[in-house]
Amino acid sequence: MKKIISCLAILAMMSAMVSCGDDTSSEITEVQITTTKPSPPPKYPEETEAAEPVVIDADSYLGQWSGGKNSITIEKSDEGYTADIEWVSGGGAFLMNSHLHYKCEFNVSDSTMICSEGVLKQIKYEEDGTTSETQIYDDGTAIMKIDTNTYEWLDNEVYEYYLTWLDDKDDSFSDVIFLK
């Protein structure tokens, strides 16, 4: 019985709310609700046709390449190209910077950079804050080669380029991959 009385009281309040106000007409105002479909997030990289792999030429080598704490900078020069390679070894009292400078030329037949006249200098940092520079050699040779990895991403082929440095004097960096 209490439920019926509660329902009747609720209906009476609702009818009182509807009949309130100055307007005695039964005009209904139409409300138009519009919804928009959310746009999908942008895709990165933009969808394009599958790109052809870029041909490796001398300009492909230009710029800064990094592999961990090691870096290679290849630039144009009056005589062709230069490559500057820097790495840090040791730590604490045994910290040493190494800098190797090559003169290079691009080999069109196999798309490699042939480097010669390599000068290796090592800078040792002493405990008293001073540095000492030692030239290790001045006849270094090397070959630098760019290779590619191809993989698919968002239904497109993506090409990743990496540089390998093969030094004829010291082969310690043959397993380091340098990325741009």
N, C-alpha and C positions, 0 to 999 in steps of 0.2 A: 504494500500500500504506500509506503514511504517513497518508493521508486516512482510510482505514478504521480504523486503529488509533486515530486522534484521535477519530473518531466513537464507537467503542466505549468509549473512556475517558470521554467526556462522558456517554454513556448510563449507565455504571456509577456515576458521581458523582451523577447525577440520581436513580437508583434508591436510592442510599444516603441521599440527603437525604429522600426520601419515606418511607423506612422508619425514620428516626430518631424518637425520642420514646417516651413511655410508652404511648401509646394504640395498641393493636393492632387496634382496630376500623377499619373503613373508612367511618366516618361522614363525610359531607360537609356542611360548614356552608354554608348558602345566604346569600349576600350580596346585598342588594337595593340597587341603585344608582338613584337618582332624579335626573333632570335637570329643571331649570326653564327655561322659555323666557324669555329676557330681555324685560322690558317695554320698549316703545318710549320714546324720550325725550319729555318733555312738549313740546307744541307751544305756541308763543308767537305771537300771543295765543291764548287758548283757542278751540277751535272753537265757533263760535256761528252762529246763523242770520245771514244777510246783514242788517246793520244799516241802518235807514233813516237818511238823512242828518239830522244835527241841524239844527234850525231856528236860524238866526242871530237872536239877540235881543240886548238890551242887555247881559245878563250874559255873553254870549259874548266881549265885548270886554275884560272885567275881567281884570287881571293884568299880568304882565311879558311883553313881547314883545321879541325880540332879532333884530338884523340886523347881523352883524359886530360892530364896536365901537359900534354905535348901539343904543339901547334906548328903548322906549316903555312907560310904566306908566300904566294906565288904572284909575281908582278911582271909587267912588261918592262923591258929596258931597251936602251939603244942597240944593244947587241943581241937581242932576242928576249930571254926571260931570266928572272932570278928567283931562287927559292931560298927562303930563310926559315930554318927549323930551330925551334927552341924547346928545351925540356929541362926539368928540374930533377935532381937526384939527391939522395941522402936526406938528412934532416938534422936539426940542432946544430952542433958544432961541425957537422960534416956536410952541410948544405952546399950544393954546387949547381950553378946554372951552366948549361951547355948551349952554344949557339953555332950552327952550321950554315954556311952561306955557299950556294952553288950558282954557277952560270948554267943555264939550261937552253935547250932547243927542242922544238916539237918535232917528233918523228911521225910523218904523215902515214907511212906504211902500216904501222901498228897502233897509232893514236897514243903513243907514250911520250913522256917528257924525259929526254936524255940529259942528265946533269953531269957536269965535270968541274974541275978546279975547285973542289969543295974544301973550304977552310973551316976547321973545327977549332973553336976556342972555348975554354972552360973558365968560368969565373968562380973562384972559391971564396966563401965568406968566412973570414977569420973570427976568432972569439973576441978580439979587441975592436971589432966593428969595421976593420979595413977589408979590402978585397984584393985578391991577386988574380991576374989573368994569365993564362998559359995557352999558347997555341999548340995543339996536339998534332995536327997535320995540315997540309995545304994541297993535297993531291987526291981528294976524295972524288969518287964517282958513284952515281946512283941512277936508278930508273924509277920514275913515278908513273903509276897506271891508275886510270879511273875505271871502275867496274860498276855495274848496275844490278840492283835487285828489282824484280818486277813482282808486284802483288796486286790483288784486286781489292778495292775499297769503294763501297757504295756503287757497285756495278761498273766501276771504271778501273782501268789499269793505271797504277801509280808506279813511277820510276824513282828509285832512291839511288843517288850516286855516292860512291865512296872512293877514297884515294888510298892506294897502297904505296908505301915508300920502301924500296929495296936498295939498301946501301951496301956497296961492295966492300967497304972498310970494316963496318961494324953492323952485323945483321940483327942487332938486338930489337929492332922495331918492325921486323917482318910480320909479326902477328898483331900489330896495332892498326886499327882501321880509323881513318881520318874522315870526318863528315863535315860538310859545309854548313 
